[in-house]
Amino acid sequence: MKGSIGIVSTAMLLLSFISKQIAYSQTVPNEPKVYEVVKAALVLDSVPVLDNEKRSYLVIDKFTKTRYSDFFVDKKAKNKNRLTQADKLYLDGQNEEQNSIRRELLEGVALITQDSINQITTRIDKDNQNKEYKSRSGFVYYSIGKPVFTADGKKAFITINHICHYILCGESWTLLLVKEKRDWKVLDKKSLVKI
């Protein structure tokens, strides 16, 4: 009798695992949805990397990790912002793989590679060597985390990093976006680091 109970419980665990994997694979966000969230976040949060602004650039080599743990520990969060442990596990699974960013899917965004940044900052460092601090020039750019989605696909998180070279500034924050009808809206914003 004990042996058959063990087999049944093992089979049920296996079945549960398989059904979760199938559900996960069916709800993993497709590439257009990922870039839809990236563009929405850049526009809604007024990140100055759109081509018509040309004030700064977005690094395109690869996504960084999105940081969303603050949304789980915030006891004051409104119920619609609060996330469950199941959400956290689902988000963690998506955040493991850091894909390259596809340039063609970010039309209208001023993009730059890490190699180009290295060349620019090397030149700036040489130019600034003999200057007083006040007259030194700097360079500002952004990187973004890979958007991750809740299991229902209605909420997404994305981390934006504002990076300064040679001048003291910089910031990181995570946006919680929610899909309302056809558009993404910013539901919450949490600052992670500010210099």
N, C-alpha and C positions, 0 to 999 in steps of 0.2 A: 504493500500500500504506500509506504513512504517513498519508494522508488518512483512510482507512477506520479506522485504529487510533485516530486523534484523535476521529472521530465516535463510535466505540464507547465510548471512555473518557468522553467527554462525556455520552453517553446513560446510561452506568452511574452517573456522578456524579449526574445529574439523577434517575435512578430511586432512588438511595440517599437523596437529599434528600427526595423525595416520600414514600418509605416512612417516613422518620423523622418527617416532619410528620404523617402519618396516625397513626403510633404515638403521637406526642405528643398529638394531639387526642383520641385515644381514652383516654388515661390522665390527662389534665388533671383534677384533682380537682373533683368537683361541689360545689355550694354547701353541701349538708348535711354533707359530709365535712369541709369547711373549718371550719364552726362546731362540729363534733364535736371537732376538735382544739383549737379555742379553749377550749371548755368544759373539756375534759380538762386542758389546761395550767393554767387558772385554779384548778381544784380540786386537781390533783396537786401544784402548786407553792404551794398555800395563799395565793394572792393574795387579799387581803381586799376583794373587790368583790362578793361574793355578797350578795343582798338581805338575808339573815338576819343578816349581820354589820354592814352599813351603816357600816363604818369608813372606806371610801374609795370612789372612783368610777372607772369605766372610760370614757375618752373615746370617743365613738362616731362622730365625724365621718368618719374614714376610717382604714384600716389604714396603718401606717408600713411601711417596708421591714424585712424580716427579715434579720439579719446572721448568716451561717453560715460565713464564711471561716476562722475559727479551727479548725473541725473538719477542714479540709483540711491545715493546716500542723502540726497536732499529731502529731508523730512517735511519741509515746508512747501514742497512742490504741490501744485494743484493736482487733483486726481487725474486729469487728462494728460498731465506731463509725467506722472509717476510710471515707472516701468517695473515689470515683474522680473523675477529670477529667470523665468523661461525666456523672456525677451533678451536678457543679458547673454544667455547661452547661445541664442540664435545670432545675436550681433557678434559675439566672439568668433563664431565659426566663419562669418563673412570677412572679418578683419584680418584673418591669417594671411591670405594671399594678397600681396601688394603688386598689382598689375602695372604695366607701363601705361602712360596716358597716351591716348590716340589723338594726335594733333588735329586730324580732319574732323573729329567730333566736337571740337571746341572752336568752331568758326566764330570770328568776332572777338576773340580774346588775344591780348598781346602775350605771346609765348616766348620763352627763352629756355635754353638747355643749361645744365649745370656746367658744362665745359665753357660756354660763353660767359657765364657768371664768373668762373674762375679767371678767365682772361681779363674781364673788366676789372675785377677786384685786384688783380695783380698790378694792372696799370694804375689804378687809383692809389694803391699802396706806394708805388714808386713816386707818383706825383705828390703825395702827402708827406713824404719823408722829411723834407726840410721846411715844412709849413707849421705855423702855430696851430694849436688845436682848433681855434675858432674859425680859421680859414680853410680847414680841410674839407674835402668833398667826400660824399658817401654814395651809397647805392642801395636802393630799397627794392625788395622783390617778395613774392608770396609763394607758398607751396600749399597744397591741399591734401587732406586725408581722403582716403577712398570712402565714398558714401556707403553707409551700412543701413539696412532697413529692418524694421520690426517684422515679425512673422506675417502680419496681415498686409504688409506692403504700404500701409497708410502713413507711417512715420519714417523719417530718415534722419541720420546724424551725419554731419560733416565737420571736420576740423579745418580751420584756416590758420595758417602761420604767416605772420608778417615779420620779415627778416631784414635787418639793417646791417650793412657792412660799413665799418669804420666810424659810425656815429652811434651814440647810445640811444637806441630805441628798438622796439620789437615787441611782438605780442602774439599770443595764441588764444583761440577761442573755438568753442564748439557750438554749432547751431543745431537745434531740433526743429525740423521742418515737418509739416503735416500736409497731406494732400487733401484739399477741399475742392470738390467737384473736379475741375480739370487742372487747377493750378496748385503749386506748392506755396505755402505760407510759412514764415518763421513763427514758431510757437514759443520758443525760448532760446536764450543765448547765455552761455556760461564762459566767463573769462578763465583761462588756464594759467597764463603767464603774462606779465607785463613788465617791461623795462623802461 
